[in-house]
Amino acid sequence: VKTISYPCDLGLCVTTHAYQTAGTKTVTASGTVNGVTYSGSTTVTVQSNCTEPQAPVADFTWSPAQPRAGQAVQFTDTSTGHPTSWNWNFGDGVPPLIPPGTSTQQNPTRTFQNEGTYTVRLEASNCKGTSVKEKQITVLPACGESAVPTADFNWQPVEPTSEQVCQTFPAQCSKQPYTGQKVKLTDASTNNPTDWQWYDFQELKLNFTGQATVTVQWAQPGDKNVRLKAKNCVGWSDEKLKTVKIYADERPVTADFDPPGNVSAGKEVTLTAKTGFAYGDPTEFTWEIQDPKPGEPNPVKLTGNPVNYSFKCGGHREVKLTAKRGTYTGTVTKTVEVSGQICGPEAFVAADAAKVPGLNNTLWRTDIRIFNPANSETRVNLYVLEAGKSNSAPPGVSNVPIPARGSLALDNVLEFFRQQAGVDVSKAAIRVTFENADGVPPVVVGRTYTDVAGGGTFGQLIPALEVRPGSMPREQWITGLRHDGTGGEGFRTNVSLYNLRPSEARLDLYLYDAQGQLKAVKQGKSIAPLGYEQAPILSFFNVSDPLGVAAVKLVLAEGSEAGFNGSVVDNRTGDASLESNEPPASGTALVIPGIAHNAGAAGSVWRSSLTVTNPGSSAANFTLKFVPKGLPKFEKDVTLPGAQTLSIEDVVAWIVEPLTAPEASGTLVVYPKNGVFPVVSARTFNLAPNGGTFGQTLKVFHAGNAAGKDTSYRRLYLTGMASEDIARSNLGFVHVGGPTVNLKVWFYDEQGRLLNPDANTPYTVALSETNPWDQDKLENRFRNKGWTLPANLRVISAVIEVEGGMGQAYASVIDNLTNDPIFIPAVPAP
């Protein structure tokens, strides 16, 4: 309590007082009269005039954050609660001689003369009270530099060191640092920097602060920009930019293992890859084991090291080891001798063989070509599966020899059966079984065509389905079907259904129109053992015309395997194209070669149509990209509701619109955007006046039916070509995915004679994402190599080895009389 006294002389005492604080105050008066002391007191209530709700909360900041001795520091009050007075104590005194600096300013400036850590105190007050805040400030020594740094740095490879690489991998010695090799960058700036900022590092987009050395690792080769700023007590330097060249990691990885001995089918063996520095330090191992047991995947893929495996099939079983370190791989293939039963596809079935008159003055015939890619003779058995019958014991011709790398050519195959087996039928499927020492299956292709003087066409490809029990997916789709009349215009479709197994098959079939509407259902449809049926699509599904564009979903019962073909016939010309069921696509994209919008030989004018069906139950998005030879790419996005079909008559014009379609040919790539592959059918056809035909059905390639990287296959087998005096054969190669794919080709005639100059001189092709397609006449390919292709070869086949990325091959074989082609895809093989 503070007491204030006011003296008073004789007489009336009056005084005035201003109270500084609110509250109840006691006032006392006293005096002496004639030696007698008198006193009295009273209380006075003083009201507050303070409008603040509470005392302030003191706080403050300063700049720079780490000042140096002799450098002015600006303190800034950041207190809340509206303080009206401030008392600063900067804590830099030397008691008892030198008091600390103080200030009553709200935002004072203070210069600390010496380095050290000081406690700064702020008292912030208002009419409600006072708050205190203390903080420590670190003052650095006074700057001894006269200028900012000149930033610079150097670098060297580490982990592994340059010396280690040069000793072990001499070819890589001058190409350091390389991808995956760690690089140490060391500051070499002048003027004693104490802080650093590293940044950029190209695609790494890294940022390091406060480090004089940093270590980084690039995954991609090329020139990499690295930027550095260095700081000392004067300030930051200018940026220093240097380019670090990163080379490709070309160190080889060696894959190796010792084949186990005394191996028999059903007995588990251990496969162990060799590892260590001498083999390039591989860290990942993939095994591909050729073990072709029907009903099971082949090759069998295993990962890791070591692995255990029981061979299911006897014979000469190839085992391929891929050892990998980063992006570099080494591969080795060795043979494991396995005793026991040799396995393979049970058979092949090619449907829709014909020897019969058709509508609009057509006369249908079927030729079959069977290529033996084995190194030993193959003997085949051919059976007739008559339409509308149970064929559990079909008639046929047995034990027909085919030399190694040779072919069996059967023109008018149903006439062959009449002459050789006494079986005279007009429609049938052909079943082929085989035997050889290596267990290598043959390649079977057929073509059904019209054989009328002055109006015959090369017709449609008849693919042969492999019979591997248990391997066929239960749900499959077929699109590209069309029926809008049987007269002189439009198209008609005949469908065929055939059982691949010698036991009854059951399945459900669903017919959808282009709008995705379910038009018909055949549930519980049964097919006799090895049965074969054929009918017009309208009667098969009991629907009326016009059906228009349509798709079929086929759902197999457990244990059933069947084929479904749709033969789409041009009513005007009698030319046919075949659609058939296939397993769903896999990989990242569908690739369709031979897409055309240009003129061809002999006055032909080529266009390509496309049919796309969404097999899902909900809408799906796809991107269609046309990649023409020598021109920019064009693409367009498509959204299709579930089960709906998009039919495009001229796909090149449709993709590039509103631009004018170029005169070009190329590939079409289809990308699923939400993981659902569409079902796709494509055709290239001839629009020439007085000779146009529906053309050829193009094969849709993807990771599941290509060979090379990330597939089960390393070879392709192709047959059905001929010399140009018999039919023009265009040989095409396609890059399906992955890195550059290298294809090596050996050609053989009908007798199995090599058409290359020698076995060590393959025809070679390299394709990549930027150069994905190569097609040329077979004769041109031979002439360009300086080779000679003999005339009068009715069958030419090819064995193709695939290295690197994924690739495929095909033949477009064109009838010299009518310019009508068929498209024959290569068959992938281990």
Buried (B, 14 or more C-beta within 10 A) or exposed (E): EEEEEEEEEEEEEEEEEEEEEEEEBEEEEEEEEEEEEEEEEEEEEEEEEEEBEEBBEBBBEBEEEEBBBBBEBEBEBBBEBBBEEBBBBBBBBEEEEEEBBEBEEBEBEBBBEEBBEBEBBBBBBBBBEBBEBEBEBEBBEEBEBEEBBBBBBEBEBBEBBBEEBBEBBEEBEEBBBBBBBBBBBEBBBBBEBEBBBBBBBBEBEEEBEEEBEBBBBBEEBBEBEBBBBBBBBBEBBEEBEBEBEBBBBEBEBBBBBEEBEEBEBEEEBEBEBBBEEEBBBBEBBBBBBBBBBBBBEBBBEBEEBEBEBEBBBBBBBBBBBBBBBBEBBBBBBBEBBBEBEBBBBBBBBBBBBBBBEBEBEBBBBBBBBBBBBBEEBBBBBBBBBBBEBBBEEBBBBEEBEBBBBBBBBBEBBBBBBBEEBEBEBEBBBBBBBBEBEBBBBBBBBBBBBBBBEEBBBBBBBBBBBBBBBEBBEEEBBBBBBBBBEBEEEBBBBBBBBBBBBBEBBBBBBBBBBBEBEEBBEBEEBEBBBBBBBBBBBBEBBEBEBEBBBBBBBBBBBEEBBBBBBBBBBBBBBBBBBBBBBBEBBEBBBBBBBBBBBBEBEEEBBBBBBBBBBBBBEEEBBBBBBBBBBEEEEBBBEBEBEBBBBBBBEBBBBBBBEEEEBBEBBBBBBBBBEEEBBBBBBBBBBBBBEEBBBBBBBBBBBBBBBBBBBBBBBBBBBBBBBBBBEBBBBBBBBBBBBBBBBBBBBBBBBBEBEBBBEEEEEBBEBBBBBEEBBBBBBBBEBBEEEEBEBEEEBBBBBBBBBBBBBBBBBBBBBBBBBBBBBBBBBBBBBB
